[in-house]
Amino acid sequence: MDSKNRMYKKLQSLLLNRKIFYNLNLASYTWLKTGGKADIFFIPEDVNDLRKFLKIINRNLSFYILGAGSNTLFRDLGFDGAVIKLGKKFDYIKFISNKEFRVGAATNCIKLARFLAKNCAAGLEFFSGIPGSIGGAIKMNAGAYGNETSNFLIKVKFLDSKDGSVKEILAKDYIMKYRHTSFPDEYIFLEATFKYIEDKNISENLKRINELILQRESTQPIKEKTSGSTFKNPRHKKAWELIQDSGCKNYKLGNAHLSQIHSNFIINRGGATSNDIEKLGEKIIDKVQKKSGIKLLWEIKIIGRKGKCQND
Ligand SMILES: Cc1cc2nc3c(=O)[nH]c(=O)nc-3n(C[C@H](O)[C@H](O)[C@H](O)COP(=O)(O)OP(=O)(O)OC[C@H]3O[C@@H](n4cnc5c(N)ncnc54)[C@H](O)[C@@H]3O)c2cc1C
């Protein structure tokens, strides 16, 4: 029996009855609804589960922490390792004072925004249009309408996958800028502490959210299979404008299309492959660079084995 099979056996014996799957198709776990299989897909119920799992794989297997999959493109040939998705116990919100709350890393940002608004907590309305998890929002420093995660994030509790220890850090000690943070990839976020502004006017809080949603619905194809902004905005430029000015408006590849509503959104019209999406993105990068001299950088995380499926 080779070392990989021995590891699988150990996982099965120790994590029996737990949420562990082999060769699981990843498409339904991302917003783009494309991609191949993960060798292992693991849903830890709690920190102990997670620690036990990491001890068994003992750095012999690479892993990817998946939040809500709203900023991830898994390639068609799948992921050679373990995809870890935090389970339901990591989905909670607790007020700890009239200035701060704690939130589990698997909590959905849209759900959080509504919950806060209904509980007299203002400031984080921008989360109402971001369909990711808190873990993903921290890693990406997600933001919208002039606000971003770092403006409210105080502390992050994480599991250090190198030694299994749980630590709490201050967000201000790390770089958090536009769609970039310096948190090491070994950190698995478990919980975060955020500040908020007390505002007892619940109907005003909800009104602000509804206005943001309406604004988004009219400017972004949010009901499509998409990952939001495909590319980061270069300094002092808008990616959508560069794409539009480069004449990419009607670009498509297979069933991957550039949205007609927002030219920085790629959408899967149904049946697109990850390869279609990645190649379409590369075509856009190339065209924009030729036209403007600016190289667009992917905002979407592209994960997995490179290459094309035989039947593509
Ligand atoms: C319709 C639509 C609209 C969008 N609008 C916006 C917007 O306005 N602003 C914006 O910033 N983004 C936007 N996005 C992109 C996306 O929602 C954000 O980037 C979001 O923060 C990603 O969160 P996620 O949980 O889906 O992350 P995933 O795609 O699952 O993962 C993204 C990254 O976060 C890491 N990660 C996730 N959870 C953890 C964890 N617990 N510990 C450590 N690392 C973790 C992953 O490893 C990966 O590196 C939009 C996407 C869509 C589909």
The ligand as a Gaussian input file, in Angstrom:
#p B3LYP/6-31G(d) Opt

LIG

0 1
 C      -22.270000      38.183000      -7.568000
 C      -20.961000      38.474000      -6.881000
 C      -20.686000      39.746000      -6.419000
 C      -19.465000      40.030000      -5.795000
 N      -19.233000      41.297000      -5.329000
 C      -18.092000      41.562000      -4.662000
 C      -17.850000      42.871000      -4.124000
 O      -18.637000      43.781000      -4.240000
 N      -16.686000      43.067000      -3.463000
 C      -15.763000      42.099000      -3.290000
 O      -14.731000      42.340000      -2.654000
 N      -15.968000      40.849000      -3.796000
 C      -17.095000      40.567000      -4.459000
 N      -17.304000      39.304000      -4.955000
 C      -16.260000      38.280000      -4.830000
 C      -16.372000      37.416000      -3.551000
 O      -17.708000      37.344000      -3.089000
 C      -15.452000      37.915000      -2.442000
 O      -14.101000      37.874000      -2.831000
 C      -15.604000      37.083000      -1.152000
 O      -14.946000      37.718000      -0.092000
 C      -15.077000      35.665000      -1.305000
 O      -15.518000      34.912000      -0.195000
 P      -15.726000      33.317000      -0.320000
 O      -16.038000      32.802000       1.028000
 O      -16.670000      32.999000      -1.391000
 O      -14.230000      32.917000      -0.726000
 P      -13.729000      31.688000      -1.604000
 O      -13.925000      31.971000      -3.052000
 O      -14.272000      30.420000      -1.084000
 O      -12.159000      31.811000      -1.257000
 C      -11.462000      33.015000      -1.540000
 C      -10.157000      33.030000      -0.755000
 O      -10.425000      33.072000       0.657000
 C       -9.758000      32.003000       1.322000
 N      -10.559000      31.587000       2.474000
 C      -11.897000      31.363000       2.514000
 N      -12.260000      31.002000       3.758000
 C      -11.128000      30.998000       4.510000
 C      -10.831000      30.680000       5.872000
 N      -11.790000      30.293000       6.740000
 N       -9.549000      30.764000       6.292000
 C       -8.561000      31.144000       5.448000
 N       -8.777000      31.448000       4.151000
 C      -10.045000      31.372000       3.684000
 C       -9.642000      30.926000       0.248000
 O       -8.637000      29.975000       0.561000
 C       -9.313000      31.785000      -0.970000
 O       -7.955000      32.134000      -0.952000
 C      -18.514000      39.009000      -5.607000
 C      -18.794000      37.718000      -6.070000
 C      -20.004000      37.443000      -6.707000
 C      -20.296000      36.035000      -7.156000

